Amino acid sequence: MSDREAQAGPKAARVLIVDDHPVVREGLGIRIARQPALELCGEASSVAEALAQLDVLDPDVAIIDISLGEGDGLDLIRRIRARGARVRVLVWSMYPETLYAERALHAGAMGYINKQEATSRIIEAIWCVLEGRLYLSASMADRMLLRVATGAPTPDSSRFESLSDRELEAFRLIGKGLMTAEVADAMTLSVHTVETYRSRIKAKLKLRTAAELAQAAAQWVLENG
């Protein structure tokens, strides 16, 4: 028996997968099932489904994507933390670690891993957060330490880092082709609030028109999954 299995004891650590792609859930579920000390206890594709599953299943760790069919991964993490749930959260997403990892940690996650990483590393990341440690890539950890040490933006900082979490969520939804009313519905906001976000995003990204905003958002979504 491995040290980790011994630490887990007779009861396997329970894992909940929250991802809106069935193929991704299936592939990750198969990998988890191969681990004697891990148990896949449930799956969800949206914020509402995930919250319902958390209440019933009481998992030890939830693996959450940023982009969900209905809702946003960061919002889900905040809701989990607001409930005081004991579950530890690991974000596994196609979106850039440089843009989302720090946001995920601030929301309450204990780790971030990009889906482009070798699949075998997801198990390492799961155990890391289960053991109460933060999980980031070495390059992201260095980047965050440099920012703390110098108090200045890192040289490769993206212009999108200036967007707040909610502005970035709105930007992503615009890039997926949603109209203002649809973005408002998806984010549970008023149309007026979304229009305010649109204005702020244009100002921060130096975009002049709604067409430029839509084009920039669509390009960003295309490049980042």
Residue pairs with C-beta under 8 A, 6 or more apart in sequence:
2 37
4 37
4 127
5 36
5 37
7 131
8 37
12 36
12 37
12 38
12 39
13 37
13 38
13 39
13 60
13 61
13 126
13 130
14 39
14 41
14 57
14 58
14 59
14 60
14 61
15 32
15 38
15 39
15 40
15 41
15 59
15 60
15 61
15 62
15 63
15 126
16 41
16 42
16 43
16 44
16 50
16 53
16 54
16 57
16 59
16 61
16 62
16 63
16 87
17 25
17 28
17 29
17 32
17 40
17 42
17 43
17 44
17 62
17 63
18 43
18 44
18 45
18 49
18 50
18 62
18 63
18 64
18 65
18 68
18 73
18 76
19 25
19 28
19 43
19 45
19 63
19 64
19 65
19 68
19 92
20 45
20 46
20 65
20 67
20 68
20 69
21 65
22 45
24 65
24 115
25 43
25 45
27 119
28 63
28 92
28 122
29 40
29 43
31 119
31 122
31 123
32 38
32 39
32 40
32 123
32 126
33 40
35 123
38 123
38 126
41 57
41 59
42 53
42 56
42 57
42 59
43 53
44 50
44 52
44 53
45 68
45 69
45 70
46 68
46 69
46 70
46 71
47 68
47 70
47 71
47 72
47 75
47 76
47 79
48 70
48 71
50 62
50 64
50 68
50 76
51 76
51 79
51 80
53 59
54 62
54 80
54 83
54 85
54 87
58 86
58 87
59 87
60 87
60 88
60 130
61 87
61 88
61 89
61 90
61 126
61 129
61 130
62 80
62 87
62 88
62 89
62 90
63 90
63 91
63 92
63 122
63 126
64 73
64 76
64 77
64 89
64 90
64 91
64 92
64 109
65 73
65 91
65 92
65 93
66 72
66 73
66 74
66 91
66 93
66 95
66 100
66 104
67 73
67 93
67 94
67 95
67 172
67 225
68 76
70 186
71 186
72 169
72 187
73 91
73 93
73 104
74 100
74 103
74 104
74 107
74 165
74 169
75 169
77 89
77 91
77 104
77 107
77 108
77 109
78 107
78 108
80 87
80 89
80 108
81 107
81 108
88 110
88 129
88 130
88 132
89 104
89 108
89 109
89 110
89 111
89 129
90 109
90 110
90 111
90 112
90 113
90 125
90 126
90 129
90 135
91 100
91 101
91 104
91 109
91 111
91 112
91 113
92 113
92 114
92 115
92 122
92 125
93 100
93 112
93 114
93 115
93 225
94 114
94 115
94 116
94 224
94 225
95 114
95 224
95 225
96 114
96 158
96 224
97 112
97 113
97 114
97 136
97 137
97 140
98 140
98 143
98 156
98 158
98 161
99 158
99 160
99 161
99 168
100 112
101 112
101 136
101 140
101 144
102 144
103 165
103 168
104 112
105 112
105 134
107 165
110 128
110 129
110 132
110 133
110 134
110 135
111 125
111 128
111 129
111 134
111 135
111 136
112 135
112 136
112 140
113 121
113 122
113 125
113 135
113 137
114 137
115 225
117 137
124 135
125 135
128 134
128 135
129 135
136 144
143 154
146 154
147 153
147 154
153 161
159 204
159 205
160 168
160 171
160 205
160 220
162 204
162 205
163 171
163 201
163 204
163 205
166 187
166 197
167 197
167 200
167 201
167 204
169 187
170 183
170 187
170 194
170 197
170 198
170 201
171 201
171 217
171 220
172 217
172 220
172 221
173 182
173 183
173 186
173 187
174 183
174 198
174 213
174 214
174 217
174 218
175 214
175 216
175 217
175 218
175 219
175 220
175 221
175 222
176 221
177 218
178 186
180 191
180 194
180 195
180 198
181 191
183 189
183 194
184 190
184 191
184 193
184 194
187 194
198 210
198 213
201 207
201 213
202 208
202 209
202 212
202 213
205 213
205 216
207 213
207 216
